[in-house]
Amino acid sequence: MIHIYKHRPRQRDEYVGRIDPDNGRVYSERFGPDKYVGRVDYDESQVYAHRTGPDDYLGRVDKKGHIYGHQFGPDTYIARIEVDGKLYRHIPQGRDNYLGRLENMRHPVEGAAAFFLFFNESVDTANHDDKPDRE
């Protein structure tokens, strides 16, 4: 299991979710059963948010760990994941911001999933609330 931790200054990092490497499903941590919020495609290095109907394509990661957000036109470089599991938001002409880390990371797409589903404010979180799913 890949565990996702959010950075908290001068405190212990907060556990926010996990990724099941067997099927690529991403879960957010909560009291009771964890909530299914998205999935990763290991073959294509792509991340999808779980929605009613078809899942939403959020973005991809390249072999160097650069994370690109999907948009109309060319995808934009917005974050990076290091080999050791540390995740950073890209700041143009500035120092990248440390967001958190992944434990037991096996593939860079897991870092992209953590970024898109837990650390990216621009992703619509309307279906990421604590309402029960019908699965």
N, C-alpha and C positions, 0 to 999 in steps of 0.2 A: 504494500500500500504506500502511495506517495502522500505525504502530509504537507499541507500548506499553512505557513505561519505569516501573520501580518506583523510588521515591525512596529514596536511601540517604544519611543525613546525612554531611556532610563527605567525600563520595566522589562519583564519577561515578554517575549514575542507571543502573540495571541494565535491560538490554533483556530483557523477559520474554515478549513475544508480538507477534502481528500480526493484522490484520483485512484480508481481501480485499474491497475495496469492490464488486467486480463481482458477487459472489454472497453476501456477508454472512457468510462462514465465518470463524471465529476459531480461531487456531492458537497453541499455546504453544511457545516456543522450547526446543529441546533439541539435544543432540549427535545428528547424523543428521537424518532427516526430521522436520520439526515435527509436533506432534500436534494433530489436530483436536479441539477441546474444546467448541465450541458455535457458535451462529449468531445473527445479528441479523435482525430483520424491519424493514426500513426504512419500509415503509408504515404499520405499526402501532406503531412505536417500542418493540418488545418484544425481550427477550433470552431465548434458550433454551440450556440445557446439553445437550450430546450425551450420550445414554444408549442402551443396548441397548433397542430398542423405541421408543416415542414419546419425543421430546425433552422435557425438563422445562422448563416455563415458570418463569423466575426473577423477572422484573419488567419494569418499563417506565420510560420517561423522558418528561417533558413538554417543551413548547416552551421553557420557561425553564431547562432543564437540571437540574431536580430529579429524582432517581432514587428510585423507589418499589419496595420489595421485596414480592413476592407472598406472601400469607399468608391464613389463614382469616380472613374479615372484611375490613375495609378495608385496602388496601395502606398500608405505612408508609414515610414519607420517611426515607431512610437516607444519602443522599449527593447530591453535586451535581457537575456538570461545567461548567466555564467555557468561554466561546467560544474562548479561546486554548488549550484542551486540558488544562488543569490539573484534577485530580480531587481532591475532598475528601470525607472521611467526616463526616457530620453528627453533632455532639455536642450533645444537648439542653442548653440553658442554659450553653453553653460555646463555645469557639473550635473551629471545624471543623479536623480534622487533614488536612494535605496528604499524599496517598498516592503521587502520581506524575503522569505526563503522557502525552499522546498527541501524536504528530507526524503532520501531514497529516490531521487530523480533519475530516470533511466533515459529519457529522450527530451530534447529541447521543447517539443510541442507541449509538454506538461507545464513548463514555465509560461508558455503563451496562454494556456488555458487558465492558469492562476491569474495572470495579468488581466485578461479579458473578463473573466467571470467574478473576480474578487477585488481588483484594484483599479479598474478603468471606469471613471465616472460617466463617460459618454455612452456606455452600453445601457440600453433601456432595461431597467430592472423591474418592470411591471409584473412579469411572471416569475420573479425571484422572491416573492414575498413568502410568508409562512402559511399560505393556504394549502390545504392538502391536495395532493395530486390524485388523479384517477388513473392509476397504472395497474 
